[in-house]
Each structure stands twice: as structure tokens, then as C-alpha cells.
Amino acid sequence: MLSLTLALLLSQTPKLAAPSWNAVEVSPEKAQFFALHLSSALRDRGLSVISSQDIATLLGVERQKQLLGCGEDSSNCMVELASALGAQLVLSGSIAKLETTYRVNLRVLQSSDGKVVAQQAVGAESQEQLLVALDDAAASLAAQLQPGAPRASARVRSFAWIPAAGAGAFVVVGGVFLGLASASSAELDRKLEPGVMRDSLGATVQQGESRERLAWAAFAVAGAAGVTAVLMFLLGAPPPATVSVAPVSGGAVAGVGGVF
């Protein structure tokens, strides 16, 4: 039952809607390709992503255009889009080609209030470098999203006290039964007088053995619950900070994500 609870908590992955990007000096086809590449990279990191192709299928092209027509800087449109898809988060993206470099700005908003919960800027000198930089951006965004409420990892850590308390309770139960088994053993020693056959004390022997088995069964459950508590606590630890660097003309663009 404890392992089932842990599995259910880990499966609570929020949905992330990833509509088409706004593009400047980049063809819509290329912008969509890069957006889909990022969606795939985010899925590889455990996020549930609704890509622009999925959105077009679910809402229709015209409705998607209506929801995206108010521009990148309007969070209300992004929130409405996420709500229409039943998503808790929405990824807003824009891509621009500036002379010989590409620039991508990414933001993740909560559908409940439009609050920005993660963001990342990406720069690259070529399309090939941009693909690598987007992979790094996916890792950074996933790390930024993981510790925020209501993320599964944080919820796992907050519930770790349940199996820990269960472990303590079963240790107490095991100790009680072990004490009762010791009492049965002492009673058996008192009854084993000269001329008394051990076979005639079968009830006392059986009682002691049953109590001892119950004691060790309780200790085994306590051990399993303790291991589960430790795993839940460790799985709920905030992820380490991630750093991504992409070369651009005359220097480089660095992005840092995580919990500080």
C-alpha cells in the first residue's frame, strides 16, 4: 500500500501546453520545428507536454489563432489557452534571427493566475547549435519547474512523514509482541518441572511461537515503511542548479536554472 501511494504521488505530472512561437525573421515552418524539438526534449525529462500540433488538433486552427492573436506579452491569452486545454502550465516562446545569431525567449506561466514560474533565454549562431541549446533549455526549465508547487517531488517529500510514522508504530507493535513471546518462554520454563513432558505444554509453545512470528513480521513492515519514507524524502529533494551556455557572435549567452 505504501508503494502504491508513492507511485500515485509520482504520477501527478502537471500538463504543459506549448503553443506555436512568435517568430521574427524566421519562417513559421522553422519556428514550429524548433518548438516541437523543445516539446520533445521536455517530454524526455518527464513533463507532460501538449505541443502546437496537439493544440491545433484539439482546438482547431482558427481557435488557436484567436487565442494566440493577442501577442506574446499578454498572459491572459496564454492562461485562456491553457484553461481550454485543461493544462496547469503554458509555455510561451518567441524566436528571432538577429543578423547571424538566433535568440529564443521562453516563459512558463501558471494557468491559474498567469504567474511566470520558469523562464529561459537561448542564443546560438547556427540552427544546429540552437538545437543543442534548446536541449539545455529543456533541462533548465524542467529543473525550475520541479520544485515549484504543486510539483510531485515536493508533494512526495511533504508526505514522507506518513510511512515514517507507520514505521515507528510497527516497531512498537513488534516490541510488544516480542515481549509477549519472551513472557511465554518464561512461562514455559516455569512449567518444565521434572516429570512434565514438553509435549503436554503444546499450547504454551504454540502461543510463544505465534507471538514471535508476529513480532518479526511487524519489524519487517517497519523496515519497509522506513525505506519508503527515506525514498520519498530523497525524491522530494530540490534538483541541483543547471547551467547552459550557447555561443553567439562576440561572446556567449549563459542560462542558469534551479533552486537558489
Order of alpha helices (4+ residues) and beta strands (2+ residues): alpha-beta-beta-alpha-beta-alpha-alpha-alpha-beta-beta-beta-alpha-alpha-alpha-alpha-beta-beta
